Amino acid sequence: MSLPATSPQLGNPLATALREAVIAGIIMIGLALPLLGFQLQNQTGGGVALAYRFDWVVIAALIAFFGRFIVALSRPWIAHAFGKKPGSSARTTTEGTGLSGRLTSAHLGLVLGLVALVLPFLPISDRYIVDTATTVMIYVMLGLGLNIVVGLAGLLDLGYVAFYAVGAYSFALLSTTYGLSFWICLPLAGILAAFFGLMLGFPVLRLRGDYLAIVTLGFGEIVRLILINFNALTGGPNGIGGIPRLTFFGLPFANSAPDGGMTFHQLFGIEYAPIHRVMFLYYVIFTLVLITAMVSIRLRRLPIGRAWEALREDEIACRSLGVNVTAVKLSAFATGAMFGGFAGTFFAARQGLVSPESFTFWESAMVLMIVVLGGLGSQTGVVIAAIAVVAVPEFSRDLAHFRMLMFGAAMVLLMVWRPGGIIGTRAPSVVLGRSWRKKLADTVGGT
């Protein structure tokens, strides 16, 4: 396979690649100089001093230079290798890509699920890894819930953390005040969160786009301020402590039961280890994530799921076809909020303490980032994005310092080269068989 001849309009590919690389290096110097070039350091006698890290700026500029040079130089080969073949129809190409995308996404999701199932028993796993994986699972559940609102229904929600907070505080209040267990509070907290989703849905029925985002952002901030200032109910800035921890059907994960009863390790005749509770929490959230994913898949194939996707594509067309847009929007907000409430309930049971600091706008932005990076409407993409956003910085303290810079760069690069997200293909809700496609094609051709 030979490279196509260079046209006069394109010029010399080497010179073009070098020019683009130089521009990218200069831009990176301008960006990296204020972000990486200076650092404030504490002095021994008090005060701070300004330290210079120009070597970091040079490294960033060289990475941008050589990266852009390689990409620009390999662009003709990539275009020639993956270009459209002559004589292939657009319909055939689209159908093949969609089928390949569905198979790849399904297989990848199955592999991720199997790895997550056996993760605590792998030789490399320890308490820190399992605990970090539990945190990733919480964000996966939040991402799946927000994916219903943003990915399927196309409603931009910047206040999703409010439902997360409602679920956490609902379990904290019900368990500490009335002594209800986690399994009883879990559906109650989901119902309360869904009710708050309906409360948010009514004011935004006529809004879309930027206006919808502003209202949902304000709703999230209103809930956070209520949690801070309503001291009699929420404990104010101190939050609510003393939340009962999860037990195995009433058996605590402790060395000895406080009332002289049986504990988890005594029931199974094993030696007590703190890792047992961590593994139990991991499998609880793993089960909740599986249920959330299966319910989301099932809902998408039902008429309500098809209505969500139709609303995302064209609201005016939905109204003209007789779809009750009000009910569709409210159902999307309520369903997504319910899953957020479930995740908040587990979060409160895991931490044993809830406070307003855990439910800031950054949490909403982080969950929305997971949904966008993974691909709107893609469940496997949400899992991959949650691992990249939550887990990767946890295992490298150096990367954790530049988390925001890395996230911003990833969002920019993704929007430029892959706007659909990591898993950009979405399986259609309704797939016609070959005979139906042939009948439809004959009908259209006959008319």
N, C-alpha and C positions, 0 to 999 in steps of 0.2 A: 504494500500500500504506500503510495507516494503522496507527498504533500502537494496540494494544488499550487499552481503557479501564483506568485504574488502579483496582484493587480497594481497598476500605477496609482490607484486611489489610496490603497492601503500603505504604500511605501515600504521601506525596509522593516521587517518584523523585529529585528534586533534593535534598531534605533528606536522604534516605537516602544518596545518593552523597556529599554533603558530610560527613555524619557518619562514613562509612567512610573517607573521605580524611583527615580529621583524626586518626582513630585510627591509620591507617597512618603518617602523618607523625610522630606522637608515638612510635610503636614504632621508626621509623627513627632518630629522635634518640637513643633509648636504645641502639640497636645501633651507630650510627655514632660516638657520642661516645668510647667507649674504643678503637674500631678506627681511626678517622680523626682524631679531635680532638686527639691528642697525638703528639708525635714527639721522639725523643731526637736531639740534634745534638752533634757533637764541637766542643769549643772550641779556640781557637788555642793556648792555654797548657796544654792537657791537661784531661781531665775531660769531662763531658757536661753539657748543659743541656736543659731541657724547653721545647720550642716548642709553641705552640698553633695549631691549624688549625681554628678554629670555622667558618670560611667553607665548608670542605669538608662539615662536618656540616649546615650550612644548605642547601647544594646537594643533598645526599643526601635530606634531609627534603622539599625542594620536589619533587624527582623522584618520591619515593614518594607525596606528596600528590596531584600532578596526574595521575600514572599511575593511581593507585587511583580518583580522581575520574572520569577518562575511562572506565575499565573499568566502574565501577559505573553510570555514567550511560548507557552504551551497552548494558548487559545486556538490557533489554527489547527493543530493536531486534534484537539478535543472536538472542535466543530466538524472536522472532516470524519472523525471516527464515529461520532454519535449523531451525525446529521440525518435528515429524513431521506429514506430510500426512494428512488424514483418509482412511480406507479403505485405507491401505497396510499390508501385512502385514509382520510382523517378519522372516519368512524372505526376502522379496524385498529388503528394505532391507539385510539382512546380506550377501546374495549380491552386490548391487550394490556395496556398500562394499568387500567383499573383492576383487572383480574390479578395481575402480578402484585400490585400494591396490596390487595386484600390478602393474598396468600402470604406475602412477606410479613405483613403486620400481624396476621393471626399466628404464624409460626414464631415470630419474635415474642409476641405476648405469652405464648405457651412456654417458651424457654425461660422468660423472666419469671413466670409464675412457678415453674419447677425449681428454679434456683432459689427463689424466695422461700419456698416450702422447706427446703433442706438447709437453708443458710445457718441456723443456729447449731447444726450438727457437723458442719464442715470443720476440718482441722485448723483452718486459719481463723475461725470465729472465736471471739472472746466477748466479754461483757460490753466493751466499748463499741464493737462492731454491731452487735445485736441491738444495743440501745440506739445507735445512729440509724440503723435500718428501721427501727420503730418510728423514729422521727420522720424518716422519708415516707413511711407508710401513711402517717398523718397527713402530710402534704399531698400525697397521691390521692387520698380520699377527698381532701379539699379541692384538689384540681379536678377530680371527676365530677364533683358537685357543681363547681363553677363552669365546667365544660358544658353542662346542660343549658345554663343560662347564656353563656357567651358563644360556645361552639355550635350548639344545635339551634337555639332560638335566636342567636345574633343580637342579644341585648347586652350592651357593655355595662358591667357592674363593677364599680370601684369601691364598693362598701361591703364586700362579701365577708369581711372579718366580723361584721356585726352579728351575723348568724352563728359564726364560730363562738363568739362571746356569749350569745344567748344560750347556746347549748352547754357551755362550760359553767356559767353561773346558775343555770337551771338545776344542773346536777348538784352543784355545791350547796345551793339553798335547800333542795329537797332532801339531800342526804344528811346534812347537818341539823336541819330543823325537824324533819319528820322521820329520820332514820331509815329512809328507803334505800334499797340496794341499787347497785349499778344497773342490773338487768331490768329493773322496774323503771328507773329514771331514764334509761336510754330511749325508749319510745316516747316517753313524756317530753323529754327535751327536744326530740325531733319534731313533735307536734307543735311545741311552743315556737321553735325556730321557723317552722312552716307558716305559723300564724304571723310572725314578724315579716316573713317574705310576702304574705298577702298585704300586710300593712304598707310595705314598700311598693308593691305592685300597683295599688290603686292610684297614688299620686303621679305615677310615671306612665300611665296608659297612653297619654297623648304625646309623650316625648320620645325622641329617638336621637341617636348620634351623640354629639357633644353635650347636649342638654340632659340626656339620660345619664351620662357619665357624671356630670356635676351633681345631679340630685342624689345618685347612689353614693357618691363620695361624701356628700353632706349627711346622709343617713348614717353612714359608718361613724363619722365624727360625733354625731348626736348621741349614738349609743355609747361611745367611749366616754364622753363627758358626763353622761348620766351615771355610768359606773364609777366615775371619780367623785362626783358630788352627792350622790344618793347614799350617804353614810349609813343611814338606818337600815337599808336593805342590802347594799352591796359591800359594806365595809370601807367604802371610800378608796383612797390610794393604797391602803394596806391590803385590800382584798379580803378573801375568805380563806381561812386555813382550817386545818383539822379535818379535811375531807377524807372519808373512809377509803381505804385502798381496796383494790380488787381482790377477791378471794376465789378459791376454787370450790364452788358450791358450798360456801360457808367455811371452808378450811383455810386459815390464813397461811401465808408464806412467811413463817417466823420459826425461830428455834423452839419456842414453846408458846402454846396458846394462853392468852391472858386469863381465861376462865377455867383453865385446866383441861380443856377439850383436846381434840385431836388436830394436828396440823397436817399440811400437805405431805411433808416428807415422812411423817409417821404412817400415813395411810398407805403409801407405796413402799414403805420399808427401806427407804434410802437415806443417805446422810444429808443433813441440811446444808444447803448452799444458796447464797443470795442470787445466783444466776437463775434459779428456778422461777422467781417472780419476774425477772426480766424476760425470760423466754415465754412465760405465760402471757405477759402483756403483748409481746410480739405477735403471738398467734391469735390473740383476740383482735388486734387491729388488722392482721392479715385476713382474718375471716370477714371483718367488716368491709375491707376493701374489695374482697371477692364478691360479697353480696351487692355492694354498690355498683361494681362493674356489670354484674349480671342483670341487675334491675335496669341499669342505664341502657344496656343492649336491648333488653326486652321492650322497654318504653319506646325506644327509637323505632322499633318495628311496628308498634301499635299506631292507630290513627293519630293519637296525640303527638307521638314522635314525628310523624310525617307532617303534622301541622306546625311543629316547631321549626322544622327545616324549611317548610314553605314560607313561614314568617321571616326566617333569616334571608331568604332569597328575594322576596318581594312582598311587602306588606299590603300594597295596593291591590296586587293580584289576589292575595288571600281574601281581602274584603269583597272583591268582585265575584269570587267563587263561593261566597256565603260562609266562609270560615269565621267563627266567633273569635276575633282577634283578642278581645278582652279576656275571655276564658283561657286562651292559649298563653298569653303573657303571664297571667296570674298563676297558671299551673307551672310554667317554667320557673318563676321566682320561688314558688312554694316548694317545688321538688328539689331545686338546688339548695335552698335554705335548709331543708330537712337533712340532707346529707352533711351540710356544714354543722348543723346542730349535733348530729351523731359524732362527728370528729371532735367537736368541742367537749362533749361528754367524756369521751375517752381521754382527751387531754387533761381534764380536771381530775379524773380518777388516777391517771398516771402521775401527775405532779403532786397531788395532795394539797395544792394551793393555787388559787386563781387571783390575778390582780390585773388592773387595767393596762399595765405595761406590756402584757402579752398580746394585746389586741389593738395594735396601732395600725396606721395606714400602711406601714411597710409590709405587714402580713398580707393585706389585700393585694398590694403590688406584686409581692412575691408569688402568690398563687396565680394571679393573672399572667405573670411572666412564664410560669410553668405551662399554663394552657397555651399561650401564644407560641412559645418555643417548641412545644411538643406537636403542635398542629391543631387548629380548631376542629373539634369533633372527633379527634383521634384519642382513643384511650391508651393505646400502647405508647403513643408519643408523650402523653402526660406522665407515664411511669418513667420513661427515659429522661425527660426534662427534669422531673423531681430528683432523680438520682444525680444528674449533673449540677443542679442548682443547690441542693441541700447536702448531698453526701460528699461530693468532691472537695469543696472547701474545708470540710471537717477533718480530712485526713492530711491536709497540708496547711500548716499555720501561715506559711508565706503567702499562699494563695488567698487565705482568709482576709488578709490585710487589703487585698485588691479586689474583693468580691464585687463591689459595685462597678468598678472599672471593667472587670471581666464580663459582668452581666450586660452592661451597656454595649460593649464591643460585640458580644454574641448577638444581641438583638439587632444591631446595625447590620452585621454580616448576614444574618439570617434573612432580614428583610430585603437585602440586596440580591443574594444568590438563591435563596429558597423561601419565598414569601409564604408558602403554605405550611411551613414548620418542618420539624425533623421528620415526622410521618405526614407528608402532605396529601396523601391519597385518602379519600373517604369512600367506604363502600356505600353504594346506594341503598336506601331503605327498601325499595321495591325493584326486583330484577325480573325482567320478562324472559321467558324461555325462548328458545330458538324459533319454535313454531309461531309464537306470538309476534316475535320481531319480524318474521317473514310476512305474516298477515298484515302487520302494520305497514311494512314497506310496500307491499302490493297495494294496500288501500291508498297510501299517499301517492304512489306512482300512478294509480288509476285516475285519481282526481286531478 
